[in-house]
Amino acid sequence: MEKFLQKGWSITLLCVIIGLALALEIRYESETSMQIEKLSARISMLEKVQPSPPEISPAFVTELKLQAGLLPLEGQGVIVTLDDSTRKVRAEENPNLYVIHDDDILRVINELRAAGAEAISINGQRLIATSEIRCAGPTLSVNNVRSAPPYEISAIGDKKSLENSIKMRGGVEETLKVWGIRLEIESSDEVYIPAYSGAFRHVYSKVAEEREL
């Protein structure tokens, strides 16, 4: 009789343990299912608020590279060549007036851009938004690359408009020739401008949300 009771208690205890295990498993599965449903709902909500970006087409990438100056270009335009004056400097005159400076180059560049130039290079250096044009001793620095005169400025655009912007009365050409600076303009249907080959650095800047100013 005692053995029978012990066996009965053992069976009862085993049933209680199995029941608890099943209850815990059902509860765990239920909670897990609820968590999955909640997570799925949040993902759906985020997709509605901020959908996945559309696939970027190769044409869009090409246009970005084109605007950034990362592609070589060719087309109609002009080639402006500037060289120092060969006039003999008088004793009372400033010799710096007879050599090309960065502001002379900038005047030519500004006139070409105002006339609709789509791309410009100086001695093979492509001008982009971050390009510098400055004197570095007797040389000119563009994209941190030095070069000496003569300076060849290539520009792509409507060749007639570009040529007229330099040759207009009282313009760049007349001003520079007062000091004997040599300036030649060649119109062409096949002006070639190389791609920008320097580095891009963004150390202190970061993308920001658009705001009203």
Helices and strands as residue ranges (DSSP letters): H 2-49, H 58-68, E 73-83, G 95-98, H 102-114, E 119-122, E 125-126, E 133-136, E 139-142, E 145-147, E 151-156, H 159-167, H 172-177, E 182-193
